[in-house]
Amino acid sequence: MPHSWKRPGRTVLAKSLALLAFTGLLSAIAPKPVSACPLALIIAMDGSSSVDAREHALQLQGLAHALQDPEVIDAISAVGGIWFSSFEWSGRYQQVIQVDWSFLDGEESAKAAAGKLARSRRGFNEFPTALGYALGYAAVHLNKAPEKCARRVIDVAGDGVNNEGFGPASAYDAFPFEGIVVNALAIKGAKPDPVAYYRHRVIRGPGAFVEVASGFDDYAAAMKRKLLREVGTGYYTELQPDKIVQGLR
């Protein structure tokens, strides 16, 4: 005769339920998968008519030098690499990609990005400062990054305030800025004061800050300080506190 099916005993059933409960508990407390990419970073470089040819060259050279700085390379390597892109901006529709999305994870990739910057030509030199349009363009471009990184940062640099089209507040309302931090590099010298403007009207998100360059000749050093801080290592603890303006929006 075939064996008749028997219900499991109470002890067996209790053990099975306990095992299922324990497995469920482990699933609940297990760390959730996170993105392998710690940071996607965009540099938005001022190419408006207030920036002359020498000043524009200082920006290009400054960013190229900062990317190749040994401390910056070490910081990028320490976090496992970052996605990087940069573009020049000026008028409402004058945005030109300098370096499209590139994964930087060490000296070789950083030098390759710096080489693209060195070879890039200025797109325009006669347009005003449409900062709101630049921010909108940056948000759209950031959402095209190859990976959804743990942190997403727009790094906008300029020597003046918005004087064309809608401003930063309208850009933040109209474009996809959820989860994006906007930092700034303000280049001193113009009136009205770009430092105060970037501090109160531009930076956005948790931990957002303004890095200050005393002039275009100080751009490379200021960019290095900002990159070290944005990458997220301990290097920024040694930065010059008088050159950094904190902010939170």
HELIX and SHEET records of a PDB file:
HELIX    1   1 ARG A   10  ILE A   29  1                                  20    
HELIX    2   2 ALA A   53  GLN A   68  1                                  16    
HELIX    3   3 PRO A   70  ALA A   78  1                                   9    
HELIX    4   4 GLU A  107  ARG A  119  1                                  13    
HELIX    5   5 LEU A  131  LEU A  142  1                                  12    
HELIX    6   6 PRO A  168  ALA A  174  1                                   7    
HELIX    7   7 PRO A  194  TYR A  197  1                                   4    
HELIX    8   8 TYR A  198  VAL A  202  3                                   5    
HELIX    9   9 PHE A  216  ASP A  218  5                                   3    
HELIX   10  10 TYR A  219  VAL A  231  1                                  13    
HELIX   11  11 GLY A  234  GLU A  238  5                                   5    
HELIX   12  12 PRO A  241  LYS A  243  5                                   3    
SHEET    1   A 7 GLN A  95  LEU A 104  0                                        
SHEET    2   A 7 ILE A  82  TRP A  89 -1                                        
SHEET    3   A 7 LEU A  39  ASP A  46  1                                        
SHEET    4   A 7 ARG A 151  GLY A 158  1                                        
SHEET    5   A 7 ILE A 180  ILE A 187  1                                        
SHEET    6   A 7 PHE A 209  ALA A 213  1                                        
SHEET    7   A 7 ILE A 244  GLN A 246 -1                                        
END                                                                             
